[in-house]
Amino acid sequence: MTSKLSVRQITVAGMLSAISIVMATTPLGYIPLGIANATTMHIPTIIGSILEGPYVGTFIGLIFGVSSFIRQNTPLFADPVVAILPRLLIGIVAYYTYKLTKSSGVAAIAGTLTNTVGVLGLAVLKKYLTVQVALMVVLKNTIFEVVIAVILTTIIVKSVKRYIK
């Protein structure tokens, strides 16, 4: 089965990937909160998947994962499975959640939780973190990440869809 990407999909993927790269190289993408960084890097991935589908979302998620692998500051993100794999899944989960619910807010929650559960779950399974530390990171970061993702994703998707019509 082959799939062709449209010019629009390639353009959106390129623009959101560029935004992801800027976010990865500035404090906009990884916000230090002490024990861990809260991230906003998943938001372009979610937006790309909602607007243009799972291939675009997965590509932008790859940019996110590779950026965290490159800028790693802990053994956790020096592991490409932990740094990249969950980020590839953000776009897929967000897309199918949006397709099922027609809610960009619900898709933002699903995409954010995919990132959090994927990274921290793998970190615990691979013994980079204890369950207690992972839960502390979840409690400290997840609410912030979900709220920001829902607000920004909803506003941006609604604006772009209105402009497209």
Contacts in CASP RR format, 6 or more apart in sequence:
PFRMAT RR
TARGET T0000
AUTHOR 0000-0000-0000
METHOD contacts of the structure
MODEL  1
MTSKLSVRQITVAGMLSAISIVMATTPLGYIPLGIANATTMHIPTIIGSI
LEGPYVGTFIGLIFGVSSFIRQNTPLFADPVVAILPRLLIGIVAYYTYKL
TKSSGVAAIAGTLTNTVGVLGLAVLKKYLTVQVALMVVLKNTIFEVVIAV
ILTTIIVKSVKRYIK
3 55 0 8 1.000
5 13 0 8 1.000
5 55 0 8 1.000
5 56 0 8 1.000
8 52 0 8 1.000
9 52 0 8 1.000
9 53 0 8 1.000
9 55 0 8 1.000
9 56 0 8 1.000
12 48 0 8 1.000
12 51 0 8 1.000
12 52 0 8 1.000
12 56 0 8 1.000
13 48 0 8 1.000
13 52 0 8 1.000
13 56 0 8 1.000
13 57 0 8 1.000
13 59 0 8 1.000
13 60 0 8 1.000
16 44 0 8 1.000
16 45 0 8 1.000
16 47 0 8 1.000
16 48 0 8 1.000
16 56 0 8 1.000
16 60 0 8 1.000
17 44 0 8 1.000
17 59 0 8 1.000
17 60 0 8 1.000
17 63 0 8 1.000
19 44 0 8 1.000
20 41 0 8 1.000
20 44 0 8 1.000
20 45 0 8 1.000
20 60 0 8 1.000
20 61 0 8 1.000
20 63 0 8 1.000
20 64 0 8 1.000
20 67 0 8 1.000
21 63 0 8 1.000
21 67 0 8 1.000
22 28 0 8 1.000
23 29 0 8 1.000
23 40 0 8 1.000
23 41 0 8 1.000
23 44 0 8 1.000
24 30 0 8 1.000
24 41 0 8 1.000
24 63 0 8 1.000
24 64 0 8 1.000
24 67 0 8 1.000
24 68 0 8 1.000
24 71 0 8 1.000
28 40 0 8 1.000
29 39 0 8 1.000
29 40 0 8 1.000
29 41 0 8 1.000
30 37 0 8 1.000
30 38 0 8 1.000
30 39 0 8 1.000
30 40 0 8 1.000
30 41 0 8 1.000
30 68 0 8 1.000
30 71 0 8 1.000
31 37 0 8 1.000
31 38 0 8 1.000
31 39 0 8 1.000
31 40 0 8 1.000
33 140 0 8 1.000
33 141 0 8 1.000
33 144 0 8 1.000
35 133 0 8 1.000
35 136 0 8 1.000
35 137 0 8 1.000
35 140 0 8 1.000
36 137 0 8 1.000
36 140 0 8 1.000
36 141 0 8 1.000
37 141 0 8 1.000
38 140 0 8 1.000
38 141 0 8 1.000
38 144 0 8 1.000
38 145 0 8 1.000
39 115 0 8 1.000
39 141 0 8 1.000
39 145 0 8 1.000
40 145 0 8 1.000
40 148 0 8 1.000
40 149 0 8 1.000
40 152 0 8 1.000
41 64 0 8 1.000
41 67 0 8 1.000
41 68 0 8 1.000
42 61 0 8 1.000
42 64 0 8 1.000
42 87 0 8 1.000
42 90 0 8 1.000
42 111 0 8 1.000
42 112 0 8 1.000
42 115 0 8 1.000
42 145 0 8 1.000
42 149 0 8 1.000
43 108 0 8 1.000
43 148 0 8 1.000
43 149 0 8 1.000
43 152 0 8 1.000
43 153 0 8 1.000
44 60 0 8 1.000
44 64 0 8 1.000
45 57 0 8 1.000
45 60 0 8 1.000
45 61 0 8 1.000
45 64 0 8 1.000
45 87 0 8 1.000
45 90 0 8 1.000
45 91 0 8 1.000
45 94 0 8 1.000
45 111 0 8 1.000
46 57 0 8 1.000
46 90 0 8 1.000
46 91 0 8 1.000
46 94 0 8 1.000
46 107 0 8 1.000
46 108 0 8 1.000
46 111 0 8 1.000
46 112 0 8 1.000
46 149 0 8 1.000
46 153 0 8 1.000
47 152 0 8 1.000
47 153 0 8 1.000
47 156 0 8 1.000
47 157 0 8 1.000
47 160 0 8 1.000
48 56 0 8 1.000
48 57 0 8 1.000
48 60 0 8 1.000
48 91 0 8 1.000
49 56 0 8 1.000
49 57 0 8 1.000
49 58 0 8 1.000
49 60 0 8 1.000
49 90 0 8 1.000
49 91 0 8 1.000
49 92 0 8 1.000
49 94 0 8 1.000
49 95 0 8 1.000
49 98 0 8 1.000
49 107 0 8 1.000
50 94 0 8 1.000
50 95 0 8 1.000
50 98 0 8 1.000
50 104 0 8 1.000
50 107 0 8 1.000
50 153 0 8 1.000
50 157 0 8 1.000
51 157 0 8 1.000
51 160 0 8 1.000
51 161 0 8 1.000
53 91 0 8 1.000
53 95 0 8 1.000
54 91 0 8 1.000
54 92 0 8 1.000
54 95 0 8 1.000
54 96 0 8 1.000
57 90 0 8 1.000
57 91 0 8 1.000
57 92 0 8 1.000
57 94 0 8 1.000
57 95 0 8 1.000
58 88 0 8 1.000
58 91 0 8 1.000
58 92 0 8 1.000
60 91 0 8 1.000
61 87 0 8 1.000
61 88 0 8 1.000
61 90 0 8 1.000
61 91 0 8 1.000
62 84 0 8 1.000
62 87 0 8 1.000
62 88 0 8 1.000
64 87 0 8 1.000
64 90 0 8 1.000
65 83 0 8 1.000
65 84 0 8 1.000
65 87 0 8 1.000
65 88 0 8 1.000
66 83 0 8 1.000
66 84 0 8 1.000
68 77 0 8 1.000
68 83 0 8 1.000
68 84 0 8 1.000
68 87 0 8 1.000
69 77 0 8 1.000
69 78 0 8 1.000
69 80 0 8 1.000
69 83 0 8 1.000
69 84 0 8 1.000
71 77 0 8 1.000
72 78 0 8 1.000
72 83 0 8 1.000
74 128 0 8 1.000
75 128 0 8 1.000
76 82 0 8 1.000
76 83 0 8 1.000
76 119 0 8 1.000
76 123 0 8 1.000
76 128 0 8 1.000
76 129 0 8 1.000
77 83 0 8 1.000
79 122 0 8 1.000
79 126 0 8 1.000
79 128 0 8 1.000
81 122 0 8 1.000
81 126 0 8 1.000
82 119 0 8 1.000
82 122 0 8 1.000
82 123 0 8 1.000
82 126 0 8 1.000
82 128 0 8 1.000
85 118 0 8 1.000
85 122 0 8 1.000
86 114 0 8 1.000
86 115 0 8 1.000
86 117 0 8 1.000
86 118 0 8 1.000
86 119 0 8 1.000
86 122 0 8 1.000
87 115 0 8 1.000
89 114 0 8 1.000
89 118 0 8 1.000
90 111 0 8 1.000
90 114 0 8 1.000
90 115 0 8 1.000
91 111 0 8 1.000
91 114 0 8 1.000
93 110 0 8 1.000
93 111 0 8 1.000
93 114 0 8 1.000
94 107 0 8 1.000
94 108 0 8 1.000
94 110 0 8 1.000
94 111 0 8 1.000
94 114 0 8 1.000
95 107 0 8 1.000
97 106 0 8 1.000
97 107 0 8 1.000
97 110 0 8 1.000
97 111 0 8 1.000
98 104 0 8 1.000
98 106 0 8 1.000
98 107 0 8 1.000
101 107 0 8 1.000
104 153 0 8 1.000
104 154 0 8 1.000
104 157 0 8 1.000
104 158 0 8 1.000
105 149 0 8 1.000
105 150 0 8 1.000
105 153 0 8 1.000
105 154 0 8 1.000
107 153 0 8 1.000
108 146 0 8 1.000
108 149 0 8 1.000
108 150 0 8 1.000
108 152 0 8 1.000
108 153 0 8 1.000
108 154 0 8 1.000
109 146 0 8 1.000
109 149 0 8 1.000
109 150 0 8 1.000
111 149 0 8 1.000
112 142 0 8 1.000
112 145 0 8 1.000
112 146 0 8 1.000
112 149 0 8 1.000
113 142 0 8 1.000
113 146 0 8 1.000
115 145 0 8 1.000
116 138 0 8 1.000
116 141 0 8 1.000
116 142 0 8 1.000
116 145 0 8 1.000
120 129 0 8 1.000
120 134 0 8 1.000
120 137 0 8 1.000
120 138 0 8 1.000
121 134 0 8 1.000
123 129 0 8 1.000
123 134 0 8 1.000
124 130 0 8 1.000
124 131 0 8 1.000
124 134 0 8 1.000
129 137 0 8 1.000
END
